[in-house]
Structures are given as C-alpha cells and as structure tokens.
Amino acid sequence: MTDASQNPIYQESRIDDEPILGSVLTMPDGRIQPLTFWEKVLVNLRLLNAKTLEARYFKPLAS
C-alpha cells in the first residue's frame, strides 16, 4: 500500500478572490465566508491569515 491511501487528505481553508464577492474565505467543508473590509485590510497587510479566520468562523456540526 502507498502512504497516500493510509493518510487522509486534509484540505486547508484558503482565501480566494471571487469575481463578484471579492476576497472570501473558503472553508474545508465548502462553505464560503465573505470577508469584511477590515479583514481584507488585515489580510493584505499579512496580519491575518486563513487559519485564523477559519477559527473565527468555525461552526461545529450539529449532532
């Protein structure tokens, strides 16, 4: 067996540039969170990253 089949692939959150919404946070589960103006400024100054924003907007799944 290969290592790829034994280790699950974790998709990290990332900041994408959408044509209509502008900068958005794309979560690993497929949700898209538009960024506020202040968040966009902090991201451009590299004071805020996708991982920090993911922690801010994380919502646990309802059981």
C-alpha positions as CSV (number, residue, x, y, z in Angstrom):
1,M,0.0,0.0,0.0
2,T,1.1,3.5,-0.6
3,D,1.3,6.3,2.1
4,A,-1.4,8.3,0.3
5,S,-4.0,5.6,0.9
6,Q,-3.2,5.4,4.7
7,N,-3.2,9.2,5.4
8,P,-6.4,11.1,4.9
9,I,-6.1,14.3,2.9
10,Y,-7.0,17.4,4.8
11,Q,-8.0,20.4,2.8
12,E,-7.0,23.6,4.4
13,S,-9.0,26.8,4.4
14,R,-7.8,29.4,1.9
15,I,-8.5,33.0,0.9
16,D,-9.8,33.2,-2.7
17,D,-10.7,36.1,-4.9
18,E,-14.2,35.7,-6.2
19,P,-15.3,37.9,-9.2
20,I,-18.5,39.2,-7.5
21,L,-17.8,38.9,-3.8
22,G,-14.1,39.9,-3.8
23,S,-11.9,38.2,-1.2
24,V,-13.6,35.3,0.5
25,L,-12.6,32.6,3.0
26,T,-13.2,29.1,1.5
27,M,-13.6,26.6,4.3
28,P,-12.6,22.9,4.0
29,D,-16.2,21.8,4.1
30,G,-17.0,24.0,1.0
31,R,-18.6,27.0,2.8
32,I,-17.7,30.4,1.6
33,Q,-17.5,33.3,4.0
34,P,-17.2,36.9,2.6
35,L,-14.6,39.0,4.3
36,T,-15.3,42.3,5.9
37,F,-13.4,45.4,4.8
38,W,-11.3,45.3,7.9
39,E,-10.5,41.6,7.4
40,K,-9.4,42.3,3.8
41,V,-7.1,45.1,5.1
42,L,-5.5,42.8,7.7
43,V,-5.1,40.0,5.2
44,N,-3.4,42.4,2.7
45,L,-1.0,43.6,5.5
46,R,-0.4,39.9,6.3
47,L,-1.6,40.4,9.9
48,L,-4.4,37.8,9.5
49,N,-4.3,34.5,7.6
50,A,-6.9,31.9,6.5
51,K,-6.2,29.6,9.5
52,T,-7.0,32.4,12.0
53,L,-10.2,33.3,10.1
54,E,-11.2,29.7,10.0
55,A,-11.0,29.6,13.8
56,R,-13.2,32.7,14.0
57,Y,-15.9,31.4,11.7
58,F,-15.8,27.7,12.7
59,K,-19.2,26.3,13.5
60,P,-19.3,22.7,14.8
61,L,-21.7,20.3,13.1
62,A,-25.0,19.9,15.0
63,S,-25.4,16.4,16.5
